[in-house]
Amino acid sequence: MLILAIIGVLCVFFPWEVGQKADPFAATPIGIKP
């Protein structure tokens, strides 16, 4: 249980970046509709 709590705290303070950051000024990908 303690190990799970330690992993949770590490995930909150040091999140693992998944994928690329979104570029807010990039063109919208084809097929995306609001």
N, C-alpha and C positions, 0 to 999 in steps of 0.2 A: 504493500500500500504506500509505503514511504517513497519507493522508487517511482511509482506513478505520479505522486505529488511533485517530486523533483523534476520529472520530465515535463509536467504541466507548467511549472514555473519557468523552466527554460524556454518552452515554446512561446510563452507570453512575452518574455523579455528579449528573446533572440529568435524572432520568427524566421523560418526558412523561406527564402524568396523562391517562388515557383514560377518558372517561365519568365517572359520578358515584361518589362514595365510597359504599360499602355501609353501611347503617345497621343495626348489629347488633340493635337493639331494635325494628325495624320488623316488621310482620306479614309472614308468608311469602306470596309470590305464589301465586295459585291455579294448581294443576297441578304444583307442585313436591313431589316425594315423596322421603323419605330413602332 
